[in-house]
Amino acid sequence: MNELQMRLLKYSVKISNETDGLYKKPHLEAVIKQLNRSASSIGANYSEAQSASSKKDFHNKVRIALKEARESEYWLMFLSEKLNDKQLSELNNYLN
């Protein structure tokens, strides 16, 4: 596992840990599930890119990982605004 894969894994675990307590709020359940899916998908797609069958396949998988990162950023901003929680918004800086 390379350094970026490890950072992406830690990011998805951090997101999961930070949102665990939020499942008690039923009105946020769909958003939290979507955030966890997109956050964990970043690393999964990047890891899959490491064994791509061609340069085109590699670029496509990395592009998907980037889309998932942008989606995660959106859901984090949404939850941060909704809950007035600066700690959630700071997670967007975790990968920088």
PDB file as gemmi writes it, atoms N, CA and C in Angstrom:
CRYST1    1.000    1.000    1.000  90.00  90.00  90.00 P 1                      
ATOM      1  N   MET A   1       0.859  -1.179   0.000  1.00  0.00           N  
ATOM      2  CA  MET A   1       0.000   0.000   0.000  1.00  0.00           C  
ATOM      3  C   MET A   1       0.901   1.236   0.000  1.00  0.00           C  
ATOM      4  N   ASN A   2       0.664   2.142  -0.934  1.00  0.00           N  
ATOM      5  CA  ASN A   2       1.486   3.345  -0.990  1.00  0.00           C  
ATOM      6  C   ASN A   2       0.966   4.416  -0.020  1.00  0.00           C  
ATOM      7  N   GLU A   3       1.707   5.505   0.085  1.00  0.00           N  
ATOM      8  CA  GLU A   3       1.381   6.548   1.061  1.00  0.00           C  
ATOM      9  C   GLU A   3      -0.015   7.152   0.829  1.00  0.00           C  
ATOM     10  N   LEU A   4      -0.359   7.413  -0.426  1.00  0.00           N  
ATOM     11  CA  LEU A   4      -1.669   8.003  -0.715  1.00  0.00           C  
ATOM     12  C   LEU A   4      -2.792   7.022  -0.372  1.00  0.00           C  
ATOM     13  N   GLN A   5      -2.613   5.769  -0.684  1.00  0.00           N  
ATOM     14  CA  GLN A   5      -3.631   4.776  -0.333  1.00  0.00           C  
ATOM     15  C   GLN A   5      -3.853   4.759   1.183  1.00  0.00           C  
ATOM     16  N   MET A   6      -2.766   4.845   1.946  1.00  0.00           N  
ATOM     17  CA  MET A   6      -2.877   4.845   3.402  1.00  0.00           C  
ATOM     18  C   MET A   6      -3.609   6.096   3.886  1.00  0.00           C  
ATOM     19  N   ARG A   7      -3.302   7.247   3.305  1.00  0.00           N  
ATOM     20  CA  ARG A   7      -3.988   8.486   3.686  1.00  0.00           C  
ATOM     21  C   ARG A   7      -5.477   8.411   3.373  1.00  0.00           C  
ATOM     22  N   LEU A   8      -5.814   7.831   2.227  1.00  0.00           N  
ATOM     23  CA  LEU A   8      -7.220   7.703   1.847  1.00  0.00           C  
ATOM     24  C   LEU A   8      -7.951   6.728   2.758  1.00  0.00           C  
ATOM     25  N   LEU A   9      -7.274   5.666   3.155  1.00  0.00           N  
ATOM     26  CA  LEU A   9      -7.871   4.721   4.100  1.00  0.00           C  
ATOM     27  C   LEU A   9      -8.131   5.406   5.441  1.00  0.00           C  
ATOM     28  N   LYS A  10      -7.157   6.136   5.935  1.00  0.00           N  
ATOM     29  CA  LYS A  10      -7.312   6.841   7.212  1.00  0.00           C  
ATOM     30  C   LYS A  10      -8.422   7.891   7.129  1.00  0.00           C  
ATOM     31  N   TYR A  11      -8.540   8.538   5.977  1.00  0.00           N  
ATOM     32  CA  TYR A  11      -9.597   9.530   5.765  1.00  0.00           C  
ATOM     33  C   TYR A  11     -10.975   8.878   5.884  1.00  0.00           C  
ATOM     34  N   SER A  12     -11.169   7.748   5.212  1.00  0.00           N  
ATOM     35  CA  SER A  12     -12.486   7.109   5.262  1.00  0.00           C  
ATOM     36  C   SER A  12     -12.799   6.597   6.669  1.00  0.00           C  
ATOM     37  N   VAL A  13     -11.797   6.106   7.389  1.00  0.00           N  
ATOM     38  CA  VAL A  13     -12.016   5.669   8.771  1.00  0.00           C  
ATOM     39  C   VAL A  13     -12.357   6.863   9.651  1.00  0.00           C  
ATOM     40  N   LYS A  14     -11.661   7.983   9.434  1.00  0.00           N  
ATOM     41  CA  LYS A  14     -11.921   9.199  10.209  1.00  0.00           C  
ATOM     42  C   LYS A  14     -13.349   9.694   9.971  1.00  0.00           C  
ATOM     43  N   ILE A  15     -13.779   9.691   8.730  1.00  0.00           N  
ATOM     44  CA  ILE A  15     -15.150  10.093   8.399  1.00  0.00           C  
ATOM     45  C   ILE A  15     -16.139   9.168   9.109  1.00  0.00           C  
ATOM     46  N   SER A  16     -15.898   7.879   9.022  1.00  0.00           N  
ATOM     47  CA  SER A  16     -16.781   6.908   9.665  1.00  0.00           C  
ATOM     48  C   SER A  16     -16.850   7.137  11.175  1.00  0.00           C  
ATOM     49  N   ASN A  17     -15.706   7.347  11.788  1.00  0.00           N  
ATOM     50  CA  ASN A  17     -15.677   7.586  13.235  1.00  0.00           C  
ATOM     51  C   ASN A  17     -16.414   8.868  13.617  1.00  0.00           C  
ATOM     52  N   GLU A  18     -16.230   9.917  12.842  1.00  0.00           N  
ATOM     53  CA  GLU A  18     -16.856  11.202  13.148  1.00  0.00           C  
ATOM     54  C   GLU A  18     -18.372  11.174  12.968  1.00  0.00           C  
ATOM     55  N   THR A  19     -18.849  10.307  12.086  1.00  0.00           N  
ATOM     56  CA  THR A  19     -20.289  10.281  11.806  1.00  0.00           C  
ATOM     57  C   THR A  19     -21.039   9.200  12.581  1.00  0.00           C  
ATOM     58  N   ASP A  20     -20.324   8.337  13.280  1.00  0.00           N  
ATOM     59  CA  ASP A  20     -20.990   7.260  14.025  1.00  0.00           C  
ATOM     60  C   ASP A  20     -22.109   7.773  14.923  1.00  0.00           C  
ATOM     61  N   GLY A  21     -21.862   8.805  15.687  1.00  0.00           N  
ATOM     62  CA  GLY A  21     -22.857   9.331  16.612  1.00  0.00           C  
ATOM     63  C   GLY A  21     -24.019  10.032  15.934  1.00  0.00           C  
ATOM     64  N   LEU A  22     -23.857  10.386  14.680  1.00  0.00           N  
ATOM     65  CA  LEU A  22     -24.908  11.118  13.974  1.00  0.00           C  
ATOM     66  C   LEU A  22     -26.043  10.222  13.495  1.00  0.00           C  
ATOM     67  N   TYR A  23     -25.846   8.905  13.515  1.00  0.00           N  
ATOM     68  CA  TYR A  23     -26.912   7.995  13.083  1.00  0.00           C  
ATOM     69  C   TYR A  23     -28.122   8.052  14.012  1.00  0.00           C  
ATOM     70  N   LYS A  24     -27.937   8.656  15.175  1.00  0.00           N  
ATOM     71  CA  LYS A  24     -29.055   8.801  16.114  1.00  0.00           C  
ATOM     72  C   LYS A  24     -30.048   9.859  15.641  1.00  0.00           C  
ATOM     73  N   LYS A  25     -29.681  10.586  14.601  1.00  0.00           N  
ATOM     74  CA  LYS A  25     -30.534  11.642  14.057  1.00  0.00           C  
ATOM     75  C   LYS A  25     -31.128  11.134  12.738  1.00  0.00           C  
ATOM     76  N   PRO A  26     -32.338  10.572  12.795  1.00  0.00           N  
ATOM     77  CA  PRO A  26     -32.925   9.939  11.604  1.00  0.00           C  
ATOM     78  C   PRO A  26     -33.003  10.842  10.378  1.00  0.00           C  
ATOM     79  N   HIS A  27     -33.202  12.147  10.580  1.00  0.00           N  
ATOM     80  CA  HIS A  27     -33.327  13.048   9.434  1.00  0.00           C  
ATOM     81  C   HIS A  27     -32.002  13.224   8.691  1.00  0.00           C  
ATOM     82  N   LEU A  28     -30.895  12.769   9.271  1.00  0.00           N  
ATOM     83  CA  LEU A  28     -29.589  12.880   8.620  1.00  0.00           C  
ATOM     84  C   LEU A  28     -29.062  11.542   8.102  1.00  0.00           C  
ATOM     85  N   GLU A  29     -29.794  10.490   8.343  1.00  0.00           N  
ATOM     86  CA  GLU A  29     -29.295   9.150   8.023  1.00  0.00           C  
ATOM     87  C   GLU A  29     -28.882   8.988   6.563  1.00  0.00           C  
ATOM     88  N   ALA A  30     -29.717   9.455   5.648  1.00  0.00           N  
ATOM     89  CA  ALA A  30     -29.402   9.310   4.216  1.00  0.00           C  
ATOM     90  C   ALA A  30     -28.133  10.071   3.848  1.00  0.00           C  
ATOM     91  N   VAL A  31     -27.961  11.258   4.387  1.00  0.00           N  
ATOM     92  CA  VAL A  31     -26.775  12.076   4.094  1.00  0.00           C  
ATOM     93  C   VAL A  31     -25.525  11.402   4.650  1.00  0.00           C  
ATOM     94  N   ILE A  32     -25.619  10.887   5.857  1.00  0.00           N  
ATOM     95  CA  ILE A  32     -24.472  10.242   6.496  1.00  0.00           C  
ATOM     96  C   ILE A  32     -24.068   8.985   5.727  1.00  0.00           C  
ATOM     97  N   LYS A  33     -25.044   8.210   5.307  1.00  0.00           N  
ATOM     98  CA  LYS A  33     -24.737   7.016   4.511  1.00  0.00           C  
ATOM     99  C   LYS A  33     -24.050   7.402   3.205  1.00  0.00           C  
ATOM    100  N   GLN A  34     -24.556   8.454   2.572  1.00  0.00           N  
ATOM    101  CA  GLN A  34     -23.973   8.893   1.308  1.00  0.00           C  
ATOM    102  C   GLN A  34     -22.539   9.387   1.509  1.00  0.00           C  
ATOM    103  N   LEU A  35     -22.312  10.123   2.588  1.00  0.00           N  
ATOM    104  CA  LEU A  35     -20.960  10.603   2.899  1.00  0.00           C  
ATOM    105  C   LEU A  35     -20.022   9.430   3.128  1.00  0.00           C  
ATOM    106  N   ASN A  36     -20.445   8.459   3.904  1.00  0.00           N  
ATOM    107  CA  ASN A  36     -19.592   7.302   4.166  1.00  0.00           C  
ATOM    108  C   ASN A  36     -19.304   6.508   2.898  1.00  0.00           C  
ATOM    109  N   ARG A  37     -20.302   6.389   2.032  1.00  0.00           N  
ATOM    110  CA  ARG A  37     -20.091   5.678   0.760  1.00  0.00           C  
ATOM    111  C   ARG A  37     -19.072   6.415  -0.116  1.00  0.00           C  
ATOM    112  N   SER A  38     -19.268   7.714  -0.264  1.00  0.00           N  
ATOM    113  CA  SER A  38     -18.373   8.455  -1.155  1.00  0.00           C  
ATOM    114  C   SER A  38     -16.960   8.541  -0.573  1.00  0.00           C  
ATOM    115  N   ALA A  39     -16.844   8.734   0.741  1.00  0.00           N  
ATOM    116  CA  ALA A  39     -15.519   8.838   1.371  1.00  0.00           C  
ATOM    117  C   ALA A  39     -14.745   7.531   1.258  1.00  0.00           C  
ATOM    118  N   SER A  40     -15.414   6.415   1.459  1.00  0.00           N  
ATOM    119  CA  SER A  40     -14.710   5.137   1.360  1.00  0.00           C  
ATOM    120  C   SER A  40     -14.436   4.756  -0.095  1.00  0.00           C  
ATOM    121  N   SER A  41     -15.231   5.275  -0.992  1.00  0.00           N  
ATOM    122  CA  SER A  41     -15.055   4.977  -2.412  1.00  0.00           C  
ATOM    123  C   SER A  41     -13.805   5.651  -2.996  1.00  0.00           C  
ATOM    124  N   ILE A  42     -13.380   6.747  -2.408  1.00  0.00           N  
ATOM    125  CA  ILE A  42     -12.182   7.439  -2.918  1.00  0.00           C  
ATOM    126  C   ILE A  42     -11.000   6.482  -2.895  1.00  0.00           C  
ATOM    127  N   GLY A  43     -10.731   5.934  -1.726  1.00  0.00           N  
ATOM    128  CA  GLY A  43      -9.594   5.027  -1.581  1.00  0.00           C  
ATOM    129  C   GLY A  43      -9.765   3.739  -2.357  1.00  0.00           C  
ATOM    130  N   ALA A  44     -10.985   3.231  -2.395  1.00  0.00           N  
ATOM    131  CA  ALA A  44     -11.235   1.986  -3.128  1.00  0.00           C  
ATOM    132  C   ALA A  44     -10.942   2.167  -4.615  1.00  0.00           C  
ATOM    133  N   ASN A  45     -11.400   3.283  -5.176  1.00  0.00           N  
ATOM    134  CA  ASN A  45     -11.148   3.530  -6.604  1.00  0.00           C  
ATOM    135  C   ASN A  45      -9.677   3.805  -6.885  1.00  0.00           C  
ATOM    136  N   TYR A  46      -9.028   4.534  -5.996  1.00  0.00           N  
ATOM    137  CA  TYR A  46      -7.600   4.798  -6.190  1.00  0.00           C  
ATOM    138  C   TYR A  46      -6.804   3.489  -6.079  1.00  0.00           C  
ATOM    139  N   SER A  47      -7.154   2.650  -5.128  1.00  0.00           N  
ATOM    140  CA  SER A  47      -6.466   1.363  -4.984  1.00  0.00           C  
ATOM    141  C   SER A  47      -6.679   0.493  -6.219  1.00  0.00           C  
ATOM    142  N   GLU A  48      -7.886   0.517  -6.728  1.00  0.00           N  
ATOM    143  CA  GLU A  48      -8.180  -0.243  -7.940  1.00  0.00           C  
ATOM    144  C   GLU A  48      -7.371   0.290  -9.123  1.00  0.00           C  
ATOM    145  N   ALA A  49      -7.144   1.576  -9.152  1.00  0.00           N  
ATOM    146  CA  ALA A  49      -6.362   2.176 -10.241  1.00  0.00           C  
ATOM    147  C   ALA A  49      -4.926   1.658 -10.263  1.00  0.00           C  
ATOM    148  N   GLN A  50      -4.430   1.242  -9.116  1.00  0.00           N  
ATOM    149  CA  GLN A  50      -3.051   0.771  -9.037  1.00  0.00           C  
ATOM    150  C   GLN A  50      -2.823  -0.508  -9.842  1.00  0.00           C  
ATOM    151  N   SER A  51      -3.884  -1.232 -10.127  1.00  0.00           N  
ATOM    152  CA  SER A  51      -3.751  -2.443 -10.947  1.00  0.00           C  
ATOM    153  C   SER A  51      -4.552  -2.308 -12.241  1.00  0.00           C  
ATOM    154  N   ALA A  52      -4.620  -1.100 -12.737  1.00  0.00           N  
ATOM    155  CA  ALA A  52      -5.371  -0.842 -13.974  1.00  0.00           C  
ATOM    156  C   ALA A  52      -4.739  -1.594 -15.142  1.00  0.00           C  
ATOM    157  N   SER A  53      -5.572  -1.931 -16.097  1.00  0.00           N  
ATOM    158  CA  SER A  53      -5.105  -2.700 -17.248  1.00  0.00           C  
ATOM    159  C   SER A  53      -4.465  -1.835 -18.331  1.00  0.00           C  
ATOM    160  N   SER A  54      -4.663  -0.525 -18.247  1.00  0.00           N  
ATOM    161  CA  SER A  54      -4.076   0.386 -19.237  1.00  0.00           C  
ATOM    162  C   SER A  54      -4.002   1.789 -18.631  1.00  0.00           C  
ATOM    163  N   LYS A  55      -3.318   2.685 -19.322  1.00  0.00           N  
ATOM    164  CA  LYS A  55      -3.251   4.075 -18.858  1.00  0.00           C  
ATOM    165  C   LYS A  55      -4.648   4.696 -18.845  1.00  0.00           C  
ATOM    166  N   LYS A  56      -5.432   4.374 -19.857  1.00  0.00           N  
ATOM    167  CA  LYS A  56      -6.789   4.904 -19.944  1.00  0.00           C  
ATOM    168  C   LYS A  56      -7.628   4.412 -18.756  1.00  0.00           C  
ATOM    169  N   ASP A  57      -7.506   3.145 -18.431  1.00  0.00           N  
ATOM    170  CA  ASP A  57      -8.220   2.568 -17.288  1.00  0.00           C  
ATOM    171  C   ASP A  57      -7.762   3.232 -15.991  1.00  0.00           C  
ATOM    172  N   PHE A  58      -6.453   3.434 -15.847  1.00  0.00           N  
ATOM    173  CA  PHE A  58      -5.898   4.101 -14.667  1.00  0.00           C  
ATOM    174  C   PHE A  58      -6.489   5.501 -14.515  1.00  0.00           C  
ATOM    175  N   HIS A  59      -6.452   6.279 -15.595  1.00  0.00           N  
ATOM    176  CA  HIS A  59      -6.973   7.652 -15.556  1.00  0.00           C  
ATOM    177  C   HIS A  59      -8.463   7.678 -15.222  1.00  0.00           C  
ATOM    178  N   ASN A  60      -9.199   6.734 -15.769  1.00  0.00           N  
ATOM    179  CA  ASN A  60     -10.637   6.669 -15.496  1.00  0.00           C  
ATOM    180  C   ASN A  60     -10.905   6.406 -14.014  1.00  0.00           C  
ATOM    181  N   LYS A  61     -10.185   5.470 -13.424  1.00  0.00           N  
ATOM    182  CA  LYS A  61     -10.391   5.138 -12.015  1.00  0.00           C  
ATOM    183  C   LYS A  61      -9.964   6.287 -11.095  1.00  0.00           C  
ATOM    184  N   VAL A  62      -8.889   6.962 -11.446  1.00  0.00           N  
ATOM    185  CA  VAL A  62      -8.449   8.118 -10.658  1.00  0.00           C  
ATOM    186  C   VAL A  62      -9.473   9.249 -10.797  1.00  0.00           C  
ATOM    187  N   ARG A  63     -10.030   9.415 -11.981  1.00  0.00           N  
ATOM    188  CA  ARG A  63     -11.069  10.423 -12.201  1.00  0.00           C  
ATOM    189  C   ARG A  63     -12.303  10.136 -11.343  1.00  0.00           C  
ATOM    190  N   ILE A  64     -12.666   8.880 -11.244  1.00  0.00           N  
ATOM    191  CA  ILE A  64     -13.806   8.493 -10.402  1.00  0.00           C  
ATOM    192  C   ILE A  64     -13.488   8.796  -8.938  1.00  0.00           C  
ATOM    193  N   ALA A  65     -12.270   8.500  -8.507  1.00  0.00           N  
ATOM    194  CA  ALA A  65     -11.863   8.793  -7.127  1.00  0.00           C  
ATOM    195  C   ALA A  65     -11.965  10.292  -6.851  1.00  0.00           C  
ATOM    196  N   LEU A  66     -11.571  11.101  -7.810  1.00  0.00           N  
ATOM    197  CA  LEU A  66     -11.666  12.554  -7.647  1.00  0.00           C  
ATOM    198  C   LEU A  66     -13.121  13.002  -7.541  1.00  0.00           C  
ATOM    199  N   LYS A  67     -14.000  12.421  -8.352  1.00  0.00           N  
ATOM    200  CA  LYS A  67     -15.429  12.749  -8.257  1.00  0.00           C  
ATOM    201  C   LYS A  67     -15.977  12.396  -6.879  1.00  0.00           C  
ATOM    202  N   GLU A  68     -15.570  11.254  -6.365  1.00  0.00           N  
ATOM    203  CA  GLU A  68     -16.033  10.834  -5.045  1.00  0.00           C  
ATOM    204  C   GLU A  68     -15.493  11.770  -3.953  1.00  0.00           C  
ATOM    205  N   ALA A  69     -14.270  12.257  -4.139  1.00  0.00           N  
ATOM    206  CA  ALA A  69     -13.701  13.212  -3.181  1.00  0.00           C  
ATOM    207  C   ALA A  69     -14.500  14.511  -3.177  1.00  0.00           C  
ATOM    208  N   ARG A  70     -14.882  14.955  -4.360  1.00  0.00           N  
ATOM    209  CA  ARG A  70     -15.693  16.182  -4.450  1.00  0.00           C  
ATOM    210  C   ARG A  70     -17.074  15.975  -3.824  1.00  0.00           C  
ATOM    211  N   GLU A  71     -17.633  14.805  -4.033  1.00  0.00           N  
ATOM    212  CA  GLU A  71     -18.936  14.510  -3.429  1.00  0.00           C  
ATOM    213  C   GLU A  71     -18.813  14.479  -1.902  1.00  0.00           C  
ATOM    214  N   SER A  72     -17.763  13.860  -1.407  1.00  0.00           N  
ATOM    215  CA  SER A  72     -17.544  13.818   0.046  1.00  0.00           C  
ATOM    216  C   SER A  72     -17.395  15.226   0.606  1.00  0.00           C  
ATOM    217  N   GLU A  73     -16.677  16.058  -0.118  1.00  0.00           N  
ATOM    218  CA  GLU A  73     -16.503  17.446   0.309  1.00  0.00           C  
ATOM    219  C   GLU A  73     -17.862  18.135   0.427  1.00  0.00           C  
ATOM    220  N   TYR A  74     -18.727  17.914  -0.537  1.00  0.00           N  
ATOM    221  CA  TYR A  74     -20.061  18.506  -0.503  1.00  0.00           C  
ATOM    222  C   TYR A  74     -20.840  18.045   0.730  1.00  0.00           C  
ATOM    223  N   TRP A  75     -20.881  16.724   0.956  1.00  0.00           N  
ATOM    224  CA  TRP A  75     -21.654  16.204   2.085  1.00  0.00           C  
ATOM    225  C   TRP A  75     -21.092  16.678   3.419  1.00  0.00           C  
ATOM    226  N   LEU A  76     -19.769  16.804   3.508  1.00  0.00           N  
ATOM    227  CA  LEU A  76     -19.172  17.340   4.734  1.00  0.00           C  
ATOM    228  C   LEU A  76     -19.581  18.793   4.951  1.00  0.00           C  
ATOM    229  N   MET A  77     -19.581  19.584   3.882  1.00  0.00           N  
ATOM    230  CA  MET A  77     -20.005  20.982   4.004  1.00  0.00           C  
ATOM    231  C   MET A  77     -21.482  21.054   4.404  1.00  0.00           C  
ATOM    232  N   PHE A  78     -22.292  20.198   3.805  1.00  0.00           N  
ATOM    233  CA  PHE A  78     -23.724  20.161   4.134  1.00  0.00           C  
ATOM    234  C   PHE A  78     -23.915  19.875   5.625  1.00  0.00           C  
ATOM    235  N   LEU A  79     -23.293  18.798   6.104  1.00  0.00           N  
ATOM    236  CA  LEU A  79     -23.446  18.432   7.517  1.00  0.00           C  
ATOM    237  C   LEU A  79     -22.869  19.495   8.443  1.00  0.00           C  
ATOM    238  N   SER A  80     -21.760  20.063   8.049  1.00  0.00           N  
ATOM    239  CA  SER A  80     -21.136  21.107   8.850  1.00  0.00           C  
ATOM    240  C   SER A  80     -22.069  22.301   9.012  1.00  0.00           C  
ATOM    241  N   GLU A  81     -22.704  22.703   7.921  1.00  0.00           N  
ATOM    242  CA  GLU A  81     -23.649  23.820   7.964  1.00  0.00           C  
ATOM    243  C   GLU A  81     -24.902  23.444   8.754  1.00  0.00           C  
ATOM    244  N   LYS A  82     -25.423  22.269   8.485  1.00  0.00           N  
ATOM    245  CA  LYS A  82     -26.658  21.814   9.132  1.00  0.00           C  
ATOM    246  C   LYS A  82     -26.486  21.700  10.649  1.00  0.00           C  
ATOM    247  N   LEU A  83     -25.342  21.195  11.065  1.00  0.00           N  
ATOM    248  CA  LEU A  83     -25.108  20.953  12.492  1.00  0.00           C  
ATOM    249  C   LEU A  83     -24.273  22.044  13.152  1.00  0.00           C  
ATOM    250  N   ASN A  84     -23.849  23.025  12.340  1.00  0.00           N  
ATOM    251  CA  ASN A  84     -22.963  24.081  12.837  1.00  0.00           C  
ATOM    252  C   ASN A  84     -21.756  23.462  13.554  1.00  0.00           C  
ATOM    253  N   ASP A  85     -21.079  22.567  12.840  1.00  0.00           N  
ATOM    254  CA  ASP A  85     -19.986  21.780  13.403  1.00  0.00           C  
ATOM    255  C   ASP A  85     -18.697  22.035  12.623  1.00  0.00           C  
ATOM    256  N   LYS A  86     -17.815  22.831  13.197  1.00  0.00           N  
ATOM    257  CA  LYS A  86     -16.561  23.170  12.521  1.00  0.00           C  
ATOM    258  C   LYS A  86     -15.642  21.968  12.371  1.00  0.00           C  
ATOM    259  N   GLN A  87     -15.732  21.012  13.290  1.00  0.00           N  
ATOM    260  CA  GLN A  87     -14.879  19.824  13.224  1.00  0.00           C  
ATOM    261  C   GLN A  87     -15.154  19.036  11.945  1.00  0.00           C  
ATOM    262  N   LEU A  88     -16.413  18.942  11.553  1.00  0.00           N  
ATOM    263  CA  LEU A  88     -16.746  18.252  10.304  1.00  0.00           C  
ATOM    264  C   LEU A  88     -16.173  18.998   9.100  1.00  0.00           C  
ATOM    265  N   SER A  89     -16.301  20.321   9.093  1.00  0.00           N  
ATOM    266  CA  SER A  89     -15.781  21.084   7.948  1.00  0.00           C  
ATOM    267  C   SER A  89     -14.259  20.964   7.845  1.00  0.00           C  
ATOM    268  N   GLU A  90     -13.585  20.804   8.980  1.00  0.00           N  
ATOM    269  CA  GLU A  90     -12.120  20.665   8.974  1.00  0.00           C  
ATOM    270  C   GLU A  90     -11.671  19.339   8.349  1.00  0.00           C  
ATOM    271  N   LEU A  91     -12.549  18.356   8.299  1.00  0.00           N  
ATOM    272  CA  LEU A  91     -12.197  17.094   7.654  1.00  0.00           C  
ATOM    273  C   LEU A  91     -11.915  17.286   6.167  1.00  0.00           C  
ATOM    274  N   ASN A  92     -12.488  18.323   5.563  1.00  0.00           N  
ATOM    275  CA  ASN A  92     -12.208  18.608   4.155  1.00  0.00           C  
ATOM    276  C   ASN A  92     -10.740  18.968   3.942  1.00  0.00           C  
ATOM    277  N   ASN A  93     -10.068  19.445   4.974  1.00  0.00           N  
ATOM    278  CA  ASN A  93      -8.651  19.788   4.863  1.00  0.00           C  
ATOM    279  C   ASN A  93      -7.741  18.612   5.136  1.00  0.00           C  
ATOM    280  N   TYR A  94      -8.298  17.500   5.545  1.00  0.00           N  
ATOM    281  CA  TYR A  94      -7.508  16.340   5.959  1.00  0.00           C  
ATOM    282  C   TYR A  94      -6.619  15.814   4.837  1.00  0.00           C  
ATOM    283  N   LEU A  95      -7.108  15.792   3.631  1.00  0.00           N  
ATOM    284  CA  LEU A  95      -6.343  15.225   2.512  1.00  0.00           C  
ATOM    285  C   LEU A  95      -5.380  16.207   1.873  1.00  0.00           C  
ATOM    286  N   ASN A  96      -5.462  17.470   2.224  1.00  0.00           N  
ATOM    287  CA  ASN A  96      -4.569  18.475   1.624  1.00  0.00           C  
ATOM    288  C   ASN A  96      -3.175  18.402   2.207  1.00  0.00           C  
TER     289      ASN A  96                                                      
END                                                                             
